[in-house]
Amino acid sequence: MMEIISYRGIGEKMGENIHSYIYTCMHFKTNTPNGKFQLSGETDNIFHINPDGILYYTGILDREKRAVHNLQVKVLDASGKLVEGPFPITIEVKDINDNRPVFLQTRYNGTVRQNSRPGKPFMYVNATDRDDPTTLHAKLFYRIAIQLPKIKDVMYFQINNQTGGISLTLEGSKELDPFKNDRYDLVVSVMDMGGQSDNSFSDTASVDIIVEENIWKAPGLVTIKENSTEPHPLKITQVRWNEPGAHYFLYEKEKLPRFPFSIDQDGIIYATEPLDREEKDSYVFYAAVKDENARLIARPLEIQVEITDINDNPPVCPSLVTVFEVQENEKIGSNIGVFQAHDMDQQGTTNSFLQYEIVEQSPLLPSEGLFLIQKVSAVIQLAKGSLRKQDVSQYHLKVQVSDPDFKTICHVIVNVIDINDQIPIFEKNSYGNLTINEDAAVGTTILTIQATDADEPFTGSSKILYNIVEGDPNRKLVIETDPITNAGYVKINKPLDFETEPMYNLVIKAENPEPLVKEVHYNESSYAHFFLKVSDVNEPPVFSRALYQAQVLENADINTKLIMVNATDPEGLPVSYSLSGDTQGWLRIDGVTGEIFTMKHLDREAAKNYQVKVIATEKGRSFLTSSVYFHLTLMDVNDNPPRLVKDYTGFFFCYPLKAKGSVIFEATDDDQPPHRGFDFTFSLGSEPLKYDWELSKINGTHAQLSTKHTNFEERVYQVYVKINDGGNPPLENTVSFPVTMCTCVDGRCYQPADTMPGMPTLGMAIGTLLTTFIVIGVILTVTFICLKKKNNENKANSKLAQSPESDPLRT
């Protein structure tokens, strides 16, 4: 049996530069007497074996020539006969770093677009190393050694140190400009050992880079002919990113019912359907480019599309029937109106250029061709002599409107209207004298007047407007016109006042809203007058104000003057004053002067805003009265001490106390709170209380009462607390509340009935029951006596009813 008794690893080029290099690899042993070892296989005349089993090699091993040697060892006896084997032996040659990396090219050429993405390789450099690729000996590391030019010492290019991919830096993506510098030269180096060893090998190569202009640019204005009959989708433009592999998308700038554009992955933009310029004449949207991770690469481009017009719309009449009016005395050539048709095709082009022509007139009286229309401006004019409404009041015209491809017939009506050549004439020029009381209500009709006009009814020429031109400078009166009869109703527009204006001498003018023709003028027939006398009516006094107001501190002294009211009688009679609604009895008024004074001490807490009615009474005639309200605002003074916000009777602690406890209570004040709210101070009411209790302020209105120990008896403790409001002057109040130490059941205070406050004793309960029975007995006795007495009275009445029949009459 053969076995290995020793082994030594073999390294590449072991023994190099050594004069004597015989190296033992393995030592084999066999049990065969006089057995000899023999070696075969890929020895390359380097590997040998001694007869006694020592495997060795001579010369230099080179892994790059043969990395694995497959050998066979066998054992022969003395006669050369095979005894054992052959046994396979595999010898792997371990790598050493004995090969330098080499670039595949000594010079590389590349191009890059302006504003390309940083970090996205636009070219690669490659090097090889013959050493074992699984070892660090062949791990290559790339770097840029030199960049020329290097502007402001900024690197515009970078290289992936593992792949050799060259890309732009962030600065290079921003700054590269072919118009400033369109060529850059790089020196790129590659190192083995991952670039981490000082003993690594290296190589260099030159890289020439041409900078080209950025092609990610918005195309110019894109024009599409409307309603195109070409097959769709229809290519209209294209955008391109600087590098291949980008993904393109379109985004709307404005929300549309449908978006009629698309883009493919070559950046070609299509119109997906025919477009109508009259529906929308232009579109603006964005083209965006994204990388493989759906991230935007660059700023989106704005795409502007304009839809060019074709003549696909006929002229449109302004309405089904267009109506014009012309006065019956108009001169030849007078403009009647402008007939403006519309064409939905693009304005300012031949497609929307319209021409006009009158093709029919009805009736043909007094002759045909009475009207003409300007061919381009569409102005309708009177072509022949003046029209007469008495002959024809209305003409019908057909107007032909045409563009280069379409014609449309429109209908026009011309109404002949009466001219205002007649003035309004009053049925009488004087309406005499009229007397009215000064207290007549506004809106009262005091007089009806009438004028007539011979022009055509219900036109601006025959409608009559009445105006008071003299005698009413303050417009106390107004005249309304009946639209059917043209009657005028003189009405009171503002209250009349005998004392200021006892009489009016009025002149009224009747006129038309339409101007008269030049040769006609208004004369005395269009004027009327009447005399109005205002009768005096006894009126109540009038206060100088609609409301009187004052304010005073609530602690004002008695007889403090608050305000003086003033009322005057229109007839000049004296006035007296009195108060009504003084529910608190706080005020009095001087009946002659109208001065109001305090009569008692005021209390803001009882009524912050106090309102009474002041009555002014006319003296000496009918004693008419008028009233006005006096509003008094009481301003607060600190006259109320603090108090607890409620009765605190439910504070308790479970006896015996196992730990210190606390309760919280709240204080308030009936005075007006300060701007920042109340800020009370709290303290215990007596010194002994400090042995058992302590008090701490929570905020301006709340405090916390805490036990200082747990050694309390089972009873009720009365705690006194002083509360100070800190006002001006400061007021203090001592309040108290009970705190009960009691046995608790389910977290609630439990007290036996005989110890609870207000529970009756047994004797008290029996006494209450006896008293109740006695009262019931007395009530029953009184009831029985009353019933018996009533029964006796009924019997007596029965006997009296029968006595007149048996007893003689007395005289």
Steps between C-alpha positions, in 0.01 A plus 500: 500500500635840403464799726618862511732559791576869430363790287610852411299763310636627171507865410536653156864567402638353822876479470529772248849659498640211713787304339405166649127451515378152577186520711328212669122495465388167643645183646325170420550166681412143394504160674620321187851361557750661265214691345581794276292808425431626149344841399299580187259767374546879455849512642623759244839347585484693821345252739699182590481221756784302660481121521455536872183710454615861527306719254689819409515762227780684331486826310251785522120460515286748307127505588424699187635210288351217701301560815432128571726194449322165487749220592482124563721302743536120486711241680704233311669194643859399428398339175326816384153358552223737614416436861301805604334791321498694303379763753392843367669808643381855428745781560361858492751780450422795729501845341740783584474858371741466210292665221427869456156622386485614138238727332340350194565830320764762551255775392124521536257740337159599638224758470272644765200731476477824688287467820517121497415327824778492759610149584356347180795349302525617141809282420719227650873425511612140551819331619597135559734322743622143438518423870239287672173693468378355830785661689589855589787475247253552213258738676526817295450857625437788254553868562534823304852624541478817291223718353590765248389771517413504869300821536513658846654173625159328464470147366227475237547124451505198728566129451354195664810346659371145442324510161701773326181688411569871442221747586449866585524638849220724630714804415572361154129444434438867579809666353594312181435727203617410149498868406759570771709182478402207281793266572653348813800264537524249782779273616349191661702255707424143609664318795481139614479389863184714516722807510575429866862386486814698443635200307211492254556526124331768288440619145368822344294595195392827335132594462388769254148632572295717266221709660188530287208737537207399724220364284239504780337818377142601444406500133369823355132575458331192354220567252228252406235554238156463653275205415783323322394197292841330531519172693534542875699485722677771301866584571536871580846538661772320697706552813821310584707450810877510483542131580326184381267300724296793631122478550272780375169624640251781430329713767206739460547863598126557516233246581319401180197273448729290280872529428555445123876441504735207569874425492691181424832383644691662214370839615266539200188700590173420324156659466266211575193645326398782262478835681249779452639854525155639582483268800854585619755693299816417696640252751785520747635190674829359632733225382697333779785250499559243775763239575446129551389570859227741387690802632504825308833549325462861390261792503185424292472676164201720414338396173282759325261385232299738284205379293495673161171595350319367195180647367258249651242735655229699321412854611259516795223758537510701824146379582201339333363847425692824543287808569594861420303823537505804279321832554254599236680822410854364462702637211635296207830336597418489872639199682228272631731253674786252461406143412790296639506130405761260637723230360658243736804461276821676600459875513723712278518235230319461169304213655313746724485796257131575452315698234139623523222558249124573528331249269135568587278783637135465607276688441623687191329821613531777417773342282762229497860566599406715800793357695859409426772324700870573480663193350779471760406716800138369503359848572133517395405838357192677367546504120193696387265774627366533853268231634145556623366291784147563375589323172710204625591441862727198450734362226642148468845456344698190402874555532742257334826452696780314320857387559719346226319164520164548677189720478238564767167685481412713805174673581477868595198705609504879475231674707405853398447695820320818568711808569447717805348802331208550742531650847300389807202731568335532844119462504501813718779732603379572855399247763397765752563491875542197721525472879651201680596425860868493580472150647388344171689175445789473255371341178155660524362609162376859534417586137457338155606695193466414130678594178476341154744447211399448135807290413478122456372341824729302725820637350763726641348780295160477669596400853463793740723578797384761754753712687449773761721776366412772751378528859643179655875538551512226767311247287227445754274393211542258213291421191460145365368432147243231416663306209163436335308827538792743547317638805724657763459427872639768732617326820666596825867406470624630839315597822335844482563756775273799555755670719770509226301502173131591543423547126627402152444683169577220254573504124491163320650419158389210278769368265604192300798274572585520129636835378281709278592552139701814441217718370260417789524651852309475828265798569251614768265216407749259663490683835243500783494639853315464829521646850548265800431616854624294799272502807646505846453185711580477866812281516670333796839616625807392308816378676837620376630140489351163417685342797677642804791314657726548801729296721586533869682309774267281701613668825401847380358730768129563526390804295782454249402664172506251215374686191259768382236415238338761281169504316322792326139542397451591130233750605733656755308387810691417822597138565520297823702182554436175688645148520338163433635150558734589789455154652782540751393851605855622444435818297308827508458769236454874533163556336599843372865472395508133398803427721519139621655424842565193713250458781634186669821305516564311174600134476665370185449141612124559504491663155807567289305679225203698628240646267208734577259692281502881508162656427459860376148646545366808324349751746208731453301330222437131435787368713647297212800289594803346335762272645857394459719244676782586738764227516725503810810282520625426852875465529628255754675578828640240732213473749446123521730270693602164354288193572493130421353421161262249668434328835765236549337244732619178342873501581603179681801275561478129574585426861761406601721694259766288339664793319470873481208622292371823348185668368458790258258789534420807289431864592325778314403865540178680408700800376601534138803278427825682415631487145720201584246336728482470879821447694402406857737421783414216738605439864378293796258678730685432827836390631385165653381387161859511374587195714260279305458669164698682237369718219655549153384724215436332165406805294315828544171334602590149624684378809588161641446399864728212609542298819838540670487159670281187527426513871139627481198397706182364343287813510413819310761777485397857422770674296513881474671669204573868441459621139634841395413654160797741485270772366491873566420508780582134572214298649538182700249237607531199729310199373465151647405154389486160675747219433383159625725218618281191461497128443472424129307225323577454129682830498203693644461650845283281725331628822244312715155651487498601868813703445399664176408867527126556475399134568227477771542294818256225598318729745471767239354248252233380753410859586461582131265203447281591806474859383393381155224277648368785721482737202310240295256445789431872535434531126254207505314643809456844342378339177240291689364803691466703180309226323257459794434872518429515129252211528303684773482813288355303207219362724411848623480634149263219408255602775509867395411403147170341618386775749324748261225247431407446868581831673263808454635811335592792719412858408 
